Amino acid sequence: MLCQTPAMHSTPTPSCPVAVVTTTVASAADAQRLAAGAVQARLAACVQVEAIASHYVWQGAQHEDAEWRLVCKTLPAAVPALLAWLRAQHPYEVPQLLTHTVQAEAGYAQWVAQQVDG
């Protein structure tokens, strides 16, 4: 894993890339199923589940619904496999699948790398 040491810190702390994939579902049961499945399949090291309220337009009608957001931490190299798995398992016709890469403290990033097959 390639980690970088920031030049501007008084005590340099290596940082390493970690990918974050988020999605939402309509039920706590689906959130639990997807979270547990992604971790069990070693596609994500950790999945946090958050209760949220979503406001959106679907098929011409405005909606406000309770949803559960899943925040999956994984390796950048494992993102394609995680996205494919989520698409196959997701209950929504058009699931929200958002991905971004963040810089994590080296110890956490190394733990992610140990948990994910990537």
N, CA, C and O of each residue as an XYZ file, in Angstrom:
472
protein
N       0.843     -1.169      0.000
C       0.000      0.000      0.000
C       0.888      1.232      0.000
O       1.812      1.338      0.807
N       0.615      2.151     -0.892
C       1.391      3.374     -1.002
C       0.809      4.426     -0.085
O      -0.352      4.805     -0.242
N       1.589      4.907      0.870
C       1.170      5.950      1.797
C       2.052      7.168      1.586
O       3.221      7.054      1.217
N       1.470      8.333      1.825
C       2.202      9.575      1.650
C       2.323     10.276      2.988
O       1.415     10.205      3.816
N       3.431     10.949      3.200
C       3.621     11.741      4.405
C       3.398     13.205      4.058
O       4.132     13.764      3.243
N       2.387     13.840      4.669
C       2.137     15.249      4.386
C       3.332     16.107      4.793
O       3.897     15.916      5.870
N       3.714     17.044      3.939
C       4.886     17.881      4.181
C       4.619     18.997      5.183
O       5.562     19.505      5.788
N       3.369     19.392      5.375
C       3.064     20.561      6.188
C       2.815     20.236      7.664
O       2.613     21.167      8.444
N       2.816     18.994      8.083
C       2.528     18.645      9.468
C       3.795     18.730     10.308
O       4.891     18.420      9.841
N       3.625     19.159     11.560
C       4.783     19.222     12.451
C       5.251     17.810     12.821
O       6.451     17.573     12.953
N       4.320     16.882     12.988
C       4.665     15.474     13.181
C       4.027     14.703     12.029
O       2.832     14.411     12.061
N       4.811     14.380     11.027
C       4.255     13.745      9.835
C       3.543     12.431     10.147
O       4.079     11.566     10.841
N       2.336     12.300      9.626
C       1.562     11.073      9.757
C       1.278     10.571      8.354
O       0.659     11.275      7.556
N       1.719      9.374      8.048
C       1.427      8.850      6.711
C      -0.071      8.750      6.475
O      -0.831      8.416      7.384
N      -0.489      9.042      5.248
C      -1.885      8.867      4.886
C      -1.952      7.967      3.661
O      -1.074      7.995      2.798
N      -3.001      7.176      3.604
C      -3.160      6.176      2.562
C      -4.566      6.281      1.989
O      -5.497      6.663      2.697
N      -4.726      5.947      0.713
C      -6.060      6.033      0.122
C      -6.976      4.910      0.600
O      -6.582      3.745      0.667
N      -8.196      5.291      0.929
C      -9.280      4.372      1.258
C     -10.480      4.831      0.441
O     -10.735      6.031      0.336
N     -11.215      3.893     -0.137
C     -12.409      4.235     -0.906
C     -13.630      4.153     -0.007
O     -13.726      3.287      0.863
N     -14.559      5.069     -0.232
C     -15.821      5.089      0.491
C     -16.932      4.975     -0.542
O     -17.027      5.793     -1.457
N     -17.774      3.955     -0.390
C     -18.915      3.743     -1.280
C     -20.171      3.892     -0.441
O     -20.300      3.252      0.602
N     -21.104      4.738     -0.890
C     -22.355      4.904     -0.164
C     -23.532      4.486     -1.037
O     -23.519      4.621     -2.261
N     -24.540      3.975     -0.355
C     -25.800      3.640     -0.999
C     -26.901      3.816      0.027
O     -26.619      3.989      1.213
N     -28.151      3.775     -0.410
C     -29.289      3.883      0.499
C     -30.293      2.789      0.187
O     -30.396      2.315     -0.945
N     -31.036      2.397      1.226
C     -32.112      1.416      1.079
C     -33.296      1.859      1.928
O     -33.164      2.724      2.794
N     -34.454      1.259      1.672
C     -35.694      1.677      2.324
C     -35.965      0.985      3.649
O     -36.826      1.436      4.405
N     -35.257     -0.097      3.954
C     -35.577     -0.811      5.196
C     -34.313     -1.138      5.988
O     -33.226     -1.303      5.435
N     -34.500     -1.223      7.293
C     -33.398     -1.609      8.169
C     -32.940     -3.027      7.854
O     -31.754     -3.337      7.963
N     -33.870     -3.883      7.467
C     -33.515     -5.271      7.135
C     -32.613     -5.317      5.907
O     -31.630     -6.059      5.895
N     -32.931     -4.532      4.865
C     -32.069     -4.493      3.681
C     -30.712     -3.897      4.016
O     -29.691     -4.363      3.508
N     -30.683     -2.871      4.863
C     -29.411     -2.261      5.263
C     -28.543     -3.287      5.985
O     -27.351     -3.405      5.702
N     -29.134     -4.022      6.909
C     -28.382     -5.030      7.659
C     -27.886     -6.126      6.730
O     -26.743     -6.569      6.846
N     -28.738     -6.569      5.806
C     -28.365     -7.634      4.868
C     -27.201     -7.211      3.990
O     -26.245     -7.967      3.815
N     -27.275     -6.006      3.437
C     -26.196     -5.531      2.568
C     -24.913     -5.273      3.356
O     -23.826     -5.621      2.896
N     -25.030     -4.671      4.535
C     -23.844     -4.376      5.348
C     -23.135     -5.671      5.739
O     -21.925     -5.802      5.553
N     -23.889     -6.621      6.280
C     -23.286     -7.881      6.709
C     -22.722     -8.653      5.519
O     -21.652     -9.253      5.619
N     -23.433     -8.640      4.402
C     -22.980     -9.373      3.218
C     -21.700     -8.811      2.632
O     -20.816     -9.568      2.231
N     -21.590     -7.487      2.578
C     -20.389     -6.859      2.016
C     -19.168     -7.158      2.878
O     -18.084     -7.411      2.352
N     -19.336     -7.130      4.196
C     -18.221     -7.437      5.101
C     -17.883     -8.927      5.026
O     -16.712     -9.301      4.960
N     -18.911     -9.771      5.037
C     -18.670    -11.219      4.975
C     -17.965    -11.618      3.675
O     -17.119    -12.512      3.674
N     -18.316    -10.956      2.572
C     -17.690    -11.250      1.278
C     -16.302    -10.621      1.156
O     -15.626    -10.797      0.143
N     -15.878     -9.891      2.184
C     -14.578     -9.211      2.219
C     -14.445     -8.180      1.102
O     -13.359     -7.949      0.570
N     -15.591     -7.561      0.757
C     -15.610     -6.468     -0.215
C     -15.506     -5.122      0.488
O     -15.125     -4.126     -0.127
N     -15.843     -5.088      1.770
C     -15.734     -3.884      2.596
C     -15.190     -4.287      3.953
O     -15.530     -5.346      4.481
N     -14.346     -3.439      4.510
C     -13.805     -3.704      5.840
C     -14.825     -3.355      6.908
O     -14.884     -3.995      7.958
N     -15.618     -2.348      6.638
C     -16.562     -1.815      7.612
C     -17.705     -1.175      6.843
O     -17.485     -0.526      5.821
N     -18.921     -1.357      7.332
C     -20.075     -0.671      6.756
C     -20.843     -0.043      7.910
O     -21.298     -0.738      8.818
N     -20.980      1.261      7.865
C     -21.773      1.963      8.871
C     -23.166      2.183      8.300
O     -23.317      2.478      7.115
N     -24.180      2.041      9.142
C     -25.571      2.211      8.731
C     -26.153      3.381      9.514
O     -26.098      3.421     10.743
N     -26.712      4.332      8.768
C     -27.263      5.545      9.373
C     -28.708      5.721      8.928
O     -29.013      5.575      7.744
N     -29.604      6.034      9.866
C     -30.988      6.367      9.523
C     -31.015      7.802      9.006
O     -30.451      8.702      9.629
N     -31.670      8.011      7.869
C     -31.730      9.341      7.255
C     -33.135      9.589      6.721
O     -33.942      8.663      6.632
N     -33.424     10.827      6.369
C     -34.650     11.196      5.658
C     -34.236     11.657      4.269
O     -33.349     12.498      4.125
N     -34.878     11.106      3.250
C     -34.548     11.465      1.869
C     -35.709     12.194      1.212
O     -36.869     11.808      1.350
N     -35.369     13.251      0.500
C     -36.333     14.025     -0.279
C     -35.893     13.929     -1.729
O     -34.745     14.242     -2.046
N     -36.784     13.501     -2.616
C     -36.397     13.277     -4.014
C     -37.631     13.224     -4.900
O     -38.759     13.118     -4.419
N     -37.391     13.300     -6.202
C     -38.448     13.137     -7.192
C     -38.216     11.822     -7.912
O     -37.121     11.572     -8.417
N     -39.245     10.976     -7.963
C     -39.171      9.686     -8.657
C     -40.430      9.515     -9.478
O     -41.538      9.600     -8.949
N     -40.266      9.274    -10.768
C     -41.358      9.090    -11.715
C     -42.359     10.233    -11.643
O     -43.571     10.019    -11.664
N     -41.829     11.458    -11.557
C     -42.637     12.670    -11.609
C     -43.278     13.092    -10.301
O     -43.935     14.132    -10.259
N     -43.116     12.333     -9.243
C     -43.726     12.687     -7.962
C     -42.649     12.946     -6.918
O     -41.630     12.258     -6.860
N     -42.905     13.963     -6.093
C     -41.965     14.269     -5.018
C     -42.231     13.346     -3.833
O     -43.382     13.076     -3.487
N     -41.152     12.865     -3.217
C     -41.241     11.930     -2.097
C     -40.408     12.417     -0.929
O     -39.419     13.129     -1.103
N     -40.822     12.023      0.257
C     -40.019     12.162      1.476
C     -40.139     10.827      2.193
O     -41.227     10.441      2.621
N     -39.021     10.125      2.324
C     -39.036      8.784      2.899
C     -37.898      8.599      3.892
O     -36.843      9.224      3.786
N     -38.142      7.724      4.858
C     -37.064      7.264      5.724
C     -36.231      6.284      4.915
O     -36.767      5.427      4.213
N     -34.920      6.417      5.022
C     -34.011      5.478      4.376
C     -32.859      5.196      5.333
O     -32.707      5.835      6.373
N     -32.067      4.227      4.944
C     -30.858      3.885      5.671
C     -29.695      4.017      4.714
O     -29.690      3.427      3.633
N     -28.691      4.811      5.130
C     -27.501      5.017      4.313
C     -26.423      4.050      4.782
O     -26.149      3.927      5.976
N     -25.822      3.368      3.818
C     -24.703      2.475      4.094
C     -23.434      3.168      3.623
O     -23.350      3.607      2.476
N     -22.457      3.265      4.498
C     -21.169      3.876      4.197
C     -20.132      2.764      4.296
O     -19.781      2.314      5.387
N     -19.649      2.330      3.136
C     -18.741      1.182      3.048
C     -17.311      1.661      2.864
O     -17.027      2.442      1.955
N     -16.408      1.197      3.723
C     -14.985      1.512      3.569
C     -14.287      0.318      2.958
O     -14.431     -0.810      3.430
N     -13.519      0.577      1.891
C     -12.874     -0.496      1.159
C     -11.580      0.016      0.536
O     -11.200      1.173      0.718
N     -10.921     -0.856     -0.192
C      -9.724     -0.465     -0.943
C     -10.135      0.088     -2.303
O     -11.119     -0.378     -2.878
N      -9.412      1.064     -2.829
C      -9.734      1.553     -4.170
C      -9.782      0.427     -5.210
O     -10.634      0.452     -6.099
N      -8.895     -0.545     -5.115
C      -8.866     -1.646     -6.085
C     -10.087     -2.557     -5.967
O     -10.418     -3.266     -6.918
N     -10.758     -2.549     -4.820
C     -11.917     -3.417     -4.599
C     -13.240     -2.750     -4.971
O     -14.285     -3.399     -4.932
N     -13.211     -1.471     -5.330
C     -14.448     -0.751     -5.641
C     -15.248     -1.410     -6.765
O     -16.453     -1.594     -6.593
N     -14.655     -1.776     -7.904
C     -15.472     -2.395     -8.962
C     -16.204     -3.656     -8.493
O     -17.371     -3.846     -8.837
N     -15.557     -4.503     -7.730
C     -16.206     -5.722     -7.232
C     -17.317     -5.383     -6.235
O     -18.380     -6.003     -6.266
N     -17.086     -4.408     -5.353
C     -18.114     -4.003     -4.397
C     -19.316     -3.415     -5.123
O     -20.458     -3.737     -4.792
N     -19.072     -2.554     -6.111
C     -20.185     -1.961     -6.867
C     -20.993     -3.029     -7.600
O     -22.223     -2.975     -7.604
N     -20.327     -3.986     -8.213
C     -21.028     -5.066     -8.917
C     -21.867     -5.881     -7.938
O     -23.006     -6.235     -8.240
N     -21.312     -6.178     -6.776
C     -22.043     -6.943     -5.764
C     -23.259     -6.167     -5.273
O     -24.350     -6.724     -5.152
N     -23.066     -4.861     -4.988
C     -24.189     -4.042     -4.528
C     -25.289     -3.960     -5.588
O     -26.470     -4.061     -5.256
N     -24.917     -3.778     -6.858
C     -25.932     -3.733     -7.929
C     -26.739     -5.030     -7.958
O     -27.960     -5.002     -8.111
N     -26.060     -6.156     -7.813
C     -26.731     -7.458     -7.886
C     -27.629     -7.708     -6.673
O     -28.647     -8.390     -6.795
N     -27.271     -7.173     -5.517
C     -28.009     -7.430     -4.278
C     -29.022     -6.355     -3.917
O     -29.862     -6.566     -3.043
N     -28.953     -5.205     -4.579
C     -29.725     -4.028     -4.174
C     -31.200     -4.158     -4.533
O     -31.530     -4.631     -5.621
N     -32.091     -3.745     -3.634
C     -33.518     -3.837     -3.925
C     -34.052     -2.727     -4.836
O     -35.157     -2.858     -5.362
N     -33.301     -1.640     -5.036
C     -33.802     -0.519     -5.835
C     -33.569     -0.753     -7.315
O     -32.589     -1.382     -7.713
N     -34.490     -0.235     -8.130
C     -34.345     -0.285     -9.583
C     -33.134      0.543    -10.027
O     -32.366      0.123    -10.892
N     -32.980      1.713     -9.427
C     -31.845      2.599     -9.721
C     -31.199      2.974     -8.384
O     -31.542      3.996     -7.791
N     -30.268      2.148     -7.916
C     -29.666      2.447     -6.609
C     -28.680      3.605     -6.686
O     -27.996      3.811     -7.688
N     -28.637      4.352     -5.588
C     -27.586      5.364     -5.443
C     -26.306      4.621     -5.097
O     -26.240      3.921     -4.087
N     -25.304      4.773     -5.928
C     -23.980      4.206     -5.652
C     -22.967      5.326     -5.875
O     -22.658      5.679     -7.013
N     -22.465      5.870     -4.797
C     -21.509      6.977     -4.854
C     -20.169      6.496     -4.325
O     -20.103      5.779     -3.326
N     -19.109      6.896     -5.001
C     -17.766      6.481     -4.612
C     -16.852      7.693     -4.540
O     -16.876      8.557     -5.417
N     -16.060      7.745     -3.505
C     -14.991      8.736     -3.453
C     -13.815      8.144     -2.682
O     -13.966      7.217     -1.886
N     -12.658      8.702     -2.942
C     -11.444      8.245     -2.278
C     -11.035      9.299     -1.268
O     -11.043     10.496     -1.554
N     -10.682      8.837     -0.098
C     -10.244      9.730      0.976
C      -8.859      9.299      1.432
O      -8.412      8.190      1.140
N      -8.200     10.174      2.139
C      -6.906      9.843      2.732
C      -7.148      9.468      4.188
O      -7.694     10.256      4.960
N      -6.742      8.277      4.547
C      -6.929      7.777      5.908
C      -5.586      7.692      6.616
O      -4.540      7.571      5.979
N      -5.630      7.755      7.916
C      -4.439      7.532      8.723
C      -3.924      6.138      8.392
O      -4.712      5.213      8.190
N      -2.621      5.988      8.337
C      -2.000      4.761      7.845
C      -2.451      3.514      8.589
O      -2.683      2.479      7.963
N      -2.580      3.586      9.903
C      -2.990      2.412     10.668
C      -4.379      1.938     10.281
O      -4.611      0.738     10.139
N      -5.308      2.876     10.110
C      -6.663      2.509      9.707
C      -6.661      1.942      8.289
O      -7.307      0.927      8.025
N      -5.950      2.582      7.394
C      -5.890      2.113      6.006
C      -5.293      0.713      5.933
O      -5.732     -0.105      5.125
N      -4.308      0.434      6.759
C      -3.716     -0.904      6.765
C      -4.707     -1.939      7.300
O      -4.740     -3.073      6.822
N      -5.516     -1.549      8.294
C      -6.558     -2.449      8.790
C      -7.566     -2.746      7.678
O      -7.962     -3.895      7.481
N      -7.980     -1.694      6.950
C      -8.897     -1.897      5.809
C      -8.293     -2.889      4.832
O      -8.975     -3.804      4.372
N      -7.020     -2.714      4.512
C      -6.352     -3.602      3.551
C      -6.322     -5.050      4.039
O      -6.406     -5.979      3.236
N      -6.203     -5.239      5.342
C      -6.186     -6.606      5.884
C      -7.560     -7.258      5.831
O      -7.659     -8.485      5.790
N      -8.623     -6.456      5.832
C      -9.973     -6.997      5.878
C     -10.590     -7.243      4.503
O     -11.537     -8.019      4.372
N     -10.049     -6.581      3.480
C     -10.655     -6.603      2.143
C      -9.810     -7.450      1.194
O      -8.587     -7.325      1.149
N     -10.484     -8.309      0.441
C      -9.804     -9.039     -0.634
C      -9.772     -8.115     -1.841
O     -10.805     -7.880     -2.468
N      -8.634     -7.602     -2.164
C      -8.597     -6.666     -3.266
C      -7.278     -6.689     -3.908
O      -7.048     -5.957     -4.871
